[in-house]
Amino acid sequence: MARSAPRNIDIIYLQKEHRFLPKRKPPAGSSLLLGEPLTVTIDIPMATAALNRLQTEQVDGYDLFILESMKSHGVVQIITDDGDFATVPGIQVFTANRNVIRAARAQERLVIR
């Protein structure tokens, strides 16, 4: 499967301060968490949705299940160096992947924080 450049998505390169703030503040004295684990059930509906997405997204099988899990939990941001996620519309990708950053910069879709 041929890979294409990112399309109409924001690629965010974390520069200098490498931190990601959760939506709510952690309790006093606790460490800052990047996220909460999601419960993922791979059943017939999940597999069907992932296979349907295979027709429109240029990602591998594992990524399909991650994307479906994100969708079902309302997650729209991901921290990854997997360049496949840069081809998925509707999500924000936080990455240090140089190829993704280069393509996003060329398309003027790069946000540096």
NORWONOR-V564374 format. One record per helix or strand of 2 or more residues. SS is the DSSP state (A for helix, B for strand). FROM is the first residue (numbers start at 0). TO is the last residue. If there is no record, write none. Layout:
ss=<SS,SS>
from=<FROM,FROM>
to=<TO,TO>
This chain:
ss=<B,A,A,B,A,B,A,B>
from=<10,43,60,76,82,91,97,109>
to=<12,53,72,78,86,93,105,111>
